[in-house]
Amino acid sequence: MRRLFGVLVSSLLVLGGCRDRAAIAAQADPNVFVASLIRGTTSDADLAMMASSRGRLPETRAVAGAIGRESAALGAELTRLGRQRNLALPQPQDEKRVALKENLSILRPELFDQAYALAMVQETADRLRTVDAARRTKDADLRQLTLRHRPAIIEEQRAAKNLLAHTGGAPWPGFAP
């Protein structure tokens, strides 16, 4: 089982390494930011739904509920903005996010809470990087939207970090999510 958890952690690291490119691309094109964040919020809402039912701890279900609500709200606003601009809305999930969901779904229940917490620490960090990149665009609508949602994302990240600490912390010494 430790091997399975190690595979999940490796998947999270690979997923995290690919995300910085989306944040950098978002600086150049506000529409790339919209598409990237829609994909991320859709994935986070989907994972939150899974954690609401599979999480063993009440804290996991509470964190999942908060992340799910914020992800859905931000995703809905971005989708409206994308439609106003006649953007082709992105496919909801890419291969790496599908793999993350599959990895979480096969974990034994006693490992699920910790793995979900680790995934959400990384997801919220990614969302903050992307939101901060959007604040540097010249697009006033995006800047307003990101300023409105940033405090909630910071709170989600704090809650995910607390949940990770409560479920046993990082998977090995010296690992920083």
C-alpha positions in Angstrom: 0.0 0.0 0.0 2.9 2.3 0.7 3.9 1.7 -2.9 0.5 2.8 -4.1 0.7 5.9 -2.0 4.1 6.6 -3.4 2.7 6.3 -7.0 0.0 8.8 -6.0 2.6 11.2 -4.6 4.7 10.9 -7.7 1.7 11.7 -9.8 1.0 14.8 -7.8 4.6 15.9 -8.2 4.4 15.5 -12.0 1.1 17.3 -12.1 2.5 20.1 -10.0 5.5 20.6 -12.3 3.3 21.0 -15.3 1.2 23.7 -13.8 3.7 26.5 -13.7 3.7 26.6 -17.5 -0.1 27.4 -17.5 0.4 30.2 -15.0 3.2 31.7 -17.1 1.1 31.4 -20.3 -1.7 33.1 -18.5 0.4 36.2 -18.1 0.6 36.6 -21.8 -3.0 35.8 -22.7 -6.0 36.3 -20.4 -8.0 33.7 -22.4 -5.4 31.1 -21.6 -5.8 32.0 -17.9 -9.6 31.5 -18.2 -9.2 28.1 -19.8 -6.6 26.9 -17.4 -8.5 27.9 -14.3 -11.8 26.4 -15.6 -10.0 23.1 -16.0 -8.5 23.3 -12.5 -11.8 24.3 -10.8 -13.7 21.6 -12.6 -11.2 19.0 -11.5 -11.1 20.3 -7.9 -14.9 20.3 -7.6 -15.0 16.7 -8.9 -12.4 15.6 -6.4 -14.2 17.4 -3.6 -17.4 15.5 -4.5 -15.4 12.3 -4.2 -13.9 13.3 -0.9 -17.3 14.3 0.5 -18.4 10.7 0.1 -15.1 8.8 0.6 -13.5 10.8 3.3 -13.4 9.0 6.6 -12.8 12.1 8.8 -15.4 14.8 9.2 -12.6 17.3 8.7 -11.9 15.8 5.2 -15.6 16.2 4.3 -15.7 19.8 5.6 -12.6 20.8 3.6 -13.9 19.0 0.6 -17.2 20.9 0.9 -15.5 24.3 1.1 -13.2 23.6 -1.8 -16.1 22.2 -3.9 -18.2 25.3 -3.3 -15.4 27.8 -4.0 -14.3 25.8 -7.1 -17.8 25.7 -8.4 -18.4 29.4 -7.8 -15.1 30.4 -9.5 -15.6 28.0 -12.3 -19.1 29.4 -13.0 -17.9 33.0 -13.1 -15.0 32.1 -15.4 -17.4 30.1 -17.7 -19.7 33.1 -17.9 -16.7 35.3 -18.7 -15.5 32.9 -21.4 -19.0 32.8 -23.0 -19.2 36.6 -23.0 -15.9 36.6 -24.9 -17.0 33.8 -27.2 -14.1 31.5 -26.1 -14.2 27.9 -26.9 -14.5 26.4 -23.4 -11.9 23.8 -22.6 -12.4 20.1 -22.0 -13.0 19.8 -18.3 -10.0 17.6 -17.5 -6.6 16.7 -18.9 -4.9 13.4 -18.6 -2.9 14.2 -15.5 -6.0 15.3 -13.6 -7.9 12.1 -14.7 -4.9 10.1 -13.4 -5.0 11.9 -10.1 -8.7 11.1 -9.7 -8.1 7.5 -10.6 -5.2 7.2 -8.2 -7.4 8.7 -5.4 -10.3 6.4 -6.2 -8.2 3.2 -5.8 -6.7 4.1 -2.4 -7.7 2.2 0.7 -10.0 4.3 2.8 -7.4 4.7 5.6 -5.0 6.4 3.1 -7.6 8.5 1.2 -7.9 11.4 3.6 -4.1 12.1 3.7 -3.8 11.7 -0.1 -6.7 14.0 -0.7 -5.2 16.6 1.7 -1.9 16.4 -0.1 -3.6 16.8 -3.5 -5.6 19.9 -2.3 -2.5 21.6 -0.8 -0.9 21.3 -4.2 -4.1 22.2 -6.1 -4.7 25.3 -4.1 -1.0 26.4 -4.5 -1.4 26.0 -8.2 -4.7 28.0 -8.2 -3.0 30.8 -6.3 -0.1 30.9 -8.7 -2.5 31.1 -11.6 -4.7 33.7 -9.9 -1.6 35.8 -9.2 -0.5 35.6 -12.8 -3.9 36.8 -13.9 -3.6 39.8 -11.7 -0.6 40.9 -13.8 -2.7 40.9 -17.0 -4.2 44.1 -18.4 -7.6 42.5 -18.3 -9.7 44.4 -15.6 -12.4 41.8 -15.5 -9.9 39.0 -14.6 -8.1 41.2 -12.1 -11.4 41.9 -10.3 -12.5 38.3 -10.4 -9.1 37.1 -9.0 -9.1 39.7 -6.3 -12.6 38.6 -5.2 -11.7 34.9 -5.0 -8.1 35.0 -3.8 -8.9 35.2 0.0 -11.2 32.1 -0.2 -8.4 30.2 -2.0 -5.9 31.2 0.7 -8.4 29.9 3.3 -8.8 26.6 1.4 -5.1 26.2 1.3 -4.8 26.8 5.0 -7.6 24.2 5.6 -5.9 21.7 3.3 -2.6 22.1 5.1 -4.2 21.7 8.5 -6.0 18.5 7.2 -2.7 17.2 5.9 -1.1 17.8 9.3 -4.0 16.1 11.0 -3.9 13.0 8.8 -0.2 12.4 9.4 1.6 15.1 7.5 3.8 14.8 4.4 4.3 11.2 3.2 8.0 11.2 4.1 10.4 13.4 6.1 11.6 16.5 4.3 8.7 16.4 1.7 7.1 19.8 1.2 3.9 19.7 -0.8 
